[in-house]
Amino acid sequence: MGTPAGTSAGAPAGTLEGSPAGTSAGSGAAVRPPAQPVRGRPRSEAVERAIIEGTMKLLEEGVPLGELSIERIARTAGVGKAAIYRRWSGKEELFVDALRAIEPDEPELPGTSMRDDLVALLEWMRRRGLANRSSAVLRAAQAQMKSSPRIWEAYHNAVVAPRRRLGIEVLRRGQRAGELRADLDVELVNDLFVGPMLVRSVLRPDADLTEGLPERIVDTLLDGLRPAGALGRPRSGGSQPGGSRSGGPQPGDSQSGGPAAGARSVSSPPGSPECARFVTDRP
């Protein structure tokens, strides 16, 4: 039977790929061969975990990204440089994977409706915002990442861009299913949904990120973005999304049920629930 790749023949069991024979990852202490086979992760998974943990250990110690070399990571993880280069092309890709390892798991979309999928995406963002607030390592790593164009580009291509594409695809499916107006720019709409959560997570670190916030954001926006006649989920009190326009003519509407011809806006007295309800011109 062949020797596992990266392991020298006769190396004691328990030696990580690419590490000196008789030493464990990062410890330098002799490793006794196990008396019997030990069930656990495959060797490749153990090596990858040691490398990721070694990278995070250096970040926890405050090592700047500019000083985070492959040699230093390998030494901390107790593996050879070749073991790292077999898995990552450089420290940029390794850093991105290390960062993703401590972020919340990727969101799983229920697929039951556009609304439910949007809520799932924003819930992931909410949990990520909470993780940033509780993890000094995550905050420091992300702050340093933005000062390194190469690492930021790698993170954007591997993490940010795919998540943005996922949100846009959810909105396109909603348009095809009649849950979202077909005339809307889905890229702009996507920004409208994620923007409030980003503001609270990044620009307002003192703002609440309470449970139920994703539902509130999604339902508030969908009130104005659903096609005419489409019904949303009932809210507390039994009212339907869309405000008070549940039926019958409204103030400022013509006999045909639309706004008066040539009207620009209808302003109610100060303190009115509809202080400035804007309507569009009719041809």
C-alpha positions, 0 to 999 in steps of 0.5 A: 500500500502506498504512503500518503502524499506528503508523508515520508515513509515510516513516519509515525502515525499522527504526523501531519502532512509535510511536518517533521517526523515525530512531531505534531502540528504546532507542538514540536513534542514527540507523538507516540504511535496510537496503540490501535487505529483511531477513528477521526477526520481524514488526514487531509481534513486534519491538515487543512484544519491545522493550517486554518487554525494556525492562520487564525492564531497568528491573527489573534496574536495581532500579526498584521497581514503584511507580516503573515507569510506562508512560512510563518503560517506553516511553522505555526500550524506544524506543517510544511510549506508544500502542504499549504501550496497544495491547497492554496495558491497564496496567503490571499486565498488562505486568509479568505478561507480562514475568515470564512471558517469563523463566519456564520455558515452560509444561508440555506434558502427555504425556496418556499417564496421570494419573501422567505428566501430574502428573510433567510439572506438577511438573517444570515447578515444579521448573525454575521453582524452579531459575530463581528461585534462579539469577535475581536479577531473577525473585526480586526481581520476585516479591518486589515483586509480592506487595507490590502487590495489583493486580499480584499479582491480575493474576498470579494470574488470568493464571498461578496460577489457570489452572495450578491448574485444569489440575492439577485437571482432570488429577486428574478425568481420572484419576478417570474413567479409574480411576487415582484413587479417585473419593471423593477431593476433587481440589482437596485432592489437587492441594494434596497434590501441589504442596505438597512442591514449593512447600515446597522451592522457596519455604520451603526455598531450601536444599533439593535440587531434583534430577532425579527429584523429581517422580516420587518425589513423585507415586509416593509419593502415588499409593501411597495414592490409587489405587483398590483393586486398581489397579497402579502402575508397578514401582519399583526392585527390582520392588516394586509401589506399595502397600507390602507388601500385595501379597496374603494377609492382613496382621496385624490383618486378619480372616478376610474380609481386612479389618481386625478389627471395631472396631479403631482402630489396630494398633501394631507394636513400636518399630523395626518397618516398620509402627510405626503402621498405622492402619485404620478401623472396620468397620460 
